[in-house]
Amino acid sequence: MAFFSSLSVGWVIIGILVIIIFVVIGIVQKRQSMATAAVKIVSVLIVLSVGYIFIVNKIQLNSLSSIIDGVKIYLNWLVSVADKAIDVTTYAIKTNWTSNTSIRG
């Protein structure tokens, strides 16, 4: 107890600020690592989907015109995936989920 009574208020505030700085830095690093992991996962998914579309449609990478055709096919595929996701989301939003409950309280 004698240790705390000998500390001035200024040192206590400085100590609290240092602790807060370490906590904030830890949170920022955690968020950055999560964002980095998300970017890595999205990058891998994009590479896999581009590879899949190019292989399924037998796109050759030997000329610029065939690469452009492959990119057009990929973008059309991406738009169709987004359209399907919108359809599913719209259906889920419009569904009356409360009428399907069988347990009454």
Secondary structure, 3 states (H helix, E strand, C coil): CHHHHHCCHHHHHHHHHHHHHHHHHHHHHHHHHHHHHHHHHHHHHHHHHHHHHHHHCCCCCCCHHHHHHHHHHHHHHHHHHHHHHHHHHHHHHHCCHHHHCCCCC
